Amino acid sequence: MEYATLGEYTKIAQKIICKFAPKFYLTLASEILQNDDAFGEIVTAIINADWKYRDGKGSSKRTLRTCYARNAIRDYLNRKNKEHKTISLSYENPTFYAGGELSGVLEDKRFKDPAIIAEEKDNNRHLNNMIDENNLTDKQKNYIRSYYLNDNTLQKVGEIYGVSAEAIRQQVGKGIKKIQKNTEEQIYSLYREI
């Protein structure tokens, strides 16, 4: 069996990422393409699929590559979401030592890992850019920011702006559809360049 070159595997990975990552969430494709570790894991998964396919039995090579790459994308998301906010209670951590011998791990809901805070800020900055770059009305921009960035309910956003929750829902929905359409067009143009 003949294997592809690293450059060919890279192009295959880019195509698969552009096609399947947005199905998880819109900005995932650009996030993975900009993250060398995540991108490398997907390329490696495709190489492993080819190695597994070397006997030529079972599913087609293309199907196996896609399956392995999608699993690598899921693994990336799982690792990203599993970052727990925990504090170790032991004599080695004097801040939380209460005079006795403490051991184990206790989750503190109030504690936020600095890496998670930085990631949230980066996501908020990215969402703000998407809102500003997509020809949304001022209402849509304000409602989306209040709903997604300030974590308000539709009812609360409605109270803030003096309109019904249904009116907020409709405007947020229209704004998100505009963002999705423009993002899909950007990903499609990136996919065509590959």
C-alpha positions in Angstrom: 0.0 0.0 0.0 1.2 3.5 -0.9 1.0 6.2 1.8 0.5 10.0 1.1 3.1 12.6 1.9 2.8 14.8 5.0 1.7 17.7 2.7 -1.1 15.6 1.3 -2.2 14.5 4.8 -2.2 18.1 5.9 -4.5 19.1 3.0 -6.8 16.1 3.8 -7.0 17.2 7.4 -7.8 20.8 6.4 -10.7 19.6 4.2 -12.1 17.3 6.9 -11.8 20.0 9.6 -13.5 22.6 7.4 -16.3 20.2 6.6 -17.0 18.6 9.9 -15.8 21.0 12.7 -18.5 23.6 12.2 -21.1 20.9 12.9 -19.9 21.0 16.5 -19.9 24.8 16.7 -19.3 27.5 14.2 -15.8 28.7 15.1 -14.3 25.3 15.8 -12.7 24.9 12.3 -10.7 28.1 12.6 -9.9 27.3 16.3 -8.4 23.9 15.3 -6.6 25.2 12.2 -4.9 27.8 14.4 -4.0 25.3 17.2 -0.9 23.4 16.1 -1.4 20.6 18.6 -5.0 20.0 17.8 -4.3 20.1 14.0 -1.4 17.7 14.5 -3.6 15.3 16.3 -6.1 15.2 13.4 -3.3 14.7 10.9 -1.9 11.9 13.0 -5.4 10.3 13.2 -5.6 10.3 9.4 -2.2 8.7 9.1 -3.3 6.1 11.7 -6.4 5.5 9.6 -4.3 4.8 6.5 -2.1 2.5 8.6 -5.2 0.6 9.8 -6.5 0.4 6.3 -3.3 -1.1 4.9 -4.9 -4.5 4.6 -7.7 -3.0 2.4 -10.5 -4.8 4.3 -13.7 -3.3 5.6 -14.6 0.3 5.0 -13.1 2.5 2.3 -9.9 4.4 3.1 -11.7 7.8 2.7 -14.5 6.7 5.2 -11.9 5.5 7.7 -9.9 8.7 7.4 -13.0 10.8 8.0 -14.1 8.6 10.9 -10.7 8.8 12.6 -10.5 12.6 12.0 -14.0 13.2 13.4 -13.0 11.2 16.5 -9.9 13.3 16.9 -12.1 16.4 16.7 -14.4 15.0 19.4 -11.4 14.1 21.6 -10.1 17.6 21.3 -13.5 19.0 22.4 -13.7 16.5 25.3 -10.3 17.5 26.5 -11.2 21.1 26.2 -14.4 20.6 28.2 -13.0 18.3 30.9 -10.7 21.0 32.4 -11.9 20.7 36.0 -11.6 23.5 38.5 -10.3 21.6 41.5 -8.2 22.5 44.5 -6.0 20.0 46.2 -6.3 19.9 50.0 -3.1 18.8 51.6 -0.2 20.0 53.8 1.6 20.9 50.6 -1.0 23.6 49.8 -0.9 25.8 53.0 -3.6 28.1 51.7 -6.2 25.4 52.3 -4.6 23.6 55.2 -6.8 23.7 58.2 -4.5 22.3 60.9 -5.1 18.7 60.2 -3.9 16.2 57.7 -6.0 16.8 54.6 -5.8 14.8 51.4 -7.9 14.3 48.3 -9.4 16.7 45.8 -12.4 19.0 46.4 -14.1 20.9 43.7 -14.7 24.5 44.4 -17.5 26.0 42.2 -16.2 29.6 43.0 -12.7 28.9 41.8 -11.9 29.5 38.1 -8.6 28.3 36.6 -6.7 31.3 35.0 -6.5 29.3 31.7 -10.3 29.0 31.6 -10.7 32.7 32.4 -8.3 33.5 29.5 -10.1 31.2 27.2 -13.5 32.7 28.1 -12.1 36.2 27.4 -10.7 35.0 24.1 -14.1 33.5 23.1 -15.9 36.7 24.2 -13.5 38.8 22.1 -14.0 36.4 19.1 -17.8 36.6 19.5 -17.6 40.4 19.7 -15.7 40.5 16.5 -18.2 38.2 14.8 -21.0 40.4 15.9 -19.3 43.6 14.6 -18.3 42.0 11.3 -21.6 40.6 10.2 -23.9 43.5 9.2 -26.2 43.0 12.2 -28.7 45.7 13.2 -27.9 47.6 16.4 -30.8 45.8 18.1 -29.4 42.4 17.1 -25.9 43.4 18.3 -27.2 44.6 21.7 -29.5 41.6 22.2 -26.9 39.0 21.3 -24.2 40.6 23.5 -26.6 40.8 26.4 -27.9 37.3 25.9 -24.6 35.5 25.2 -21.9 37.6 26.7 -23.7 38.8 29.8 -25.5 35.4 30.3 -28.9 37.1 30.7 -32.1 35.2 30.0 -34.4 36.3 27.1 -36.8 37.6 29.7 -34.1 39.6 31.4 -32.8 41.1 28.1 -36.4 42.0 27.3 -36.8 43.8 30.6 -33.5 45.7 30.0 -34.7 46.9 26.6 -38.4 47.2 27.3 -39.6 44.5 24.8 -41.0 41.0 25.1 -38.8 37.9 25.4 -40.3 36.7 22.1 -39.1 39.8 20.3 -35.6 39.3 21.8 -35.7 35.6 20.7 -36.6 36.6 17.1 -33.9 39.3 16.8 -31.2 37.0 18.3 -32.3 34.2 16.0 -32.1 36.5 12.9 -28.7 37.8 14.0 -27.3 34.3 14.6 -28.5 33.1 11.2 -26.6 36.0 9.6 -23.5 35.1 11.5 -23.9 31.4 10.6 -24.4 32.2 6.9 -21.3 34.4 6.7 -19.2 32.0 8.6 -20.3 29.1 6.4 -19.4 31.2 3.3 -15.9 31.9 4.8 -15.3 28.3 5.6 -16.5 27.3 2.1 -14.1 29.7 0.5 -11.3 28.4 2.7 -12.3 24.9 1.7 -12.2 25.8 -2.0 -8.6 27.2 -1.5 -7.3 24.0 -0.1 
